[in-house]
Amino acid sequence: MFEAGLSSKDEVSEVSGRGVGMDIVRASIEQIGGRVDLDSAPGKGCASRSMCR
């Protein structure tokens, strides 16, 4: 999820599928002393939590 260029879209549109985003979000949060946690369960989905100080 946090790999640069990762996308779940087959086609690029103006607002999605470009694979830009979550890696930048995580790096920005870590720069200010925070962290991002990701929990996932097969067949149930995933949840992310962002914590900043």
Secondary structure, DSSP 8 states (H G I E B T S, - for coil): --STT--S-SS--SSSSS--SHHHHHHHHHHTT-EEEEEEETTTEEEEEEE--
